[in-house]
């Protein structure tokens, strides 16, 4: 016996150390509450035998953590509370039995333990009657039988129903997780098919047109070199621009067709948004006949998120394109300078000549820039100036803080399909990994019905305890 007790003590201590701190604290508070419920009313309503009543209260506090590690022992130990002199611990006994029965499987083992506990109640009642020499043993045995039904059998039945409800709830959650995963995979497949279709349409339409522009621009360059040397530079710019547009189109098609690994959408690779890249954009605008200046004050050694550099390229390019379309020939200044934890970018043009005034555009390019900057966590503004000019400004964080941060791949916008290998195993509150069970097994009426039936079963026990405790309180009132 001492060896068995020592082994049980070691196992219990190991279980306490392995449990979460929250669980240990909760169980400790429950033990203290049960002990208080059993001990505090004793001075108000003194029992016939004080020492056994105190021992029963402490025994009930011990059974609270035992119901987790040894639920069968908790059911058997509740027999002592049913026979004891401490009426206040009777309110704890059915809760202990219910909680322990939920954790016992299979169901027939619960009823074996409850039968043994009821037999123990009878034996303890007979032993108690022999010791105190009770004059009415039969009524006392009948009362103990009623207590066994109300405090052991009905709570065990309720705990069994709740225990059977728990796996049903887990299976329902698993089935829902499986269906959600299937929906996500289906949506990802449909999204990929749509992106592939868009890529094919862009390739067939824009690719053919850009190829024709490039070929005719090359022929125009050769003809201009012989007949109009003054226009040779413009023809060369048209040919190189068409070639660059074709390369950018190929990059965009690659992004649309592939979801594996981020790609630069601007076709400029790792050099996007650098000083050399912006200077090249400014030089292209100068070759079209506009007076464009560059004010770059960002240190070359500054670390900058690649997507921030892409946004700088996009803002500057959109600003210069708008100047070319709506204010051709107007003096323009491109400013890129360091700011507080970010970069300020602006493209400002003065009032255009009267012959180059525009009636406005669709502003779709500015809307795209605003969306890109907002996704990075920056700010974007564009509007006319009082002198008739126009300004496009943006503040971009050095390291992206929005959904398009440096750690977020481009596919985050498209919502890639979840990797089945990265999903947790199936179970309660986790994603499912196998086919759902048939509908006739997993139904909400089964789950709700078992829970409601468990509450109905405990109703007689609740009424019995309420009457008993009210009677004890009335006894305490002088």
Secondary structure by P-SEA (a helix, b strand, c coil): caaaaaaaaaaaaaaaaaccaaaaaaaaaaaaaaaaaacccccccccccaaaaaaaaaaaaaacccccccaaaaaaaccccccccccccccaaaaaaaaaaaacccaaaaaaaaaaaaaaaaaaaaaaaaaaccccaaaaaaaaaaaaaaccaaaaaaaaaaaaaaaaaaaaaaaaaaaaaaaaaaaaaaaaaaaaaaaaaaaaaaaaaaaaaaaaaaaaaaaaacccccaaaaaaaaaaaaaaaaaaaaaaaaaaacccccccccccccccccaaaaaaaaaaaaaaccbbbbbbcccccbbbbaaaaaaaaaaaaaaaaaaaccccccbbbbbbbbcccbbbbbbbbcccccccccccccaaaaaaaaaaaaaacbbbbbbbccccbbbbbbbbbccccccccccccccccccccccccccccccccbbbcccccccccccaaaaaaaaaaaaaaaaaaaaaaaaaaaaaaaaacc
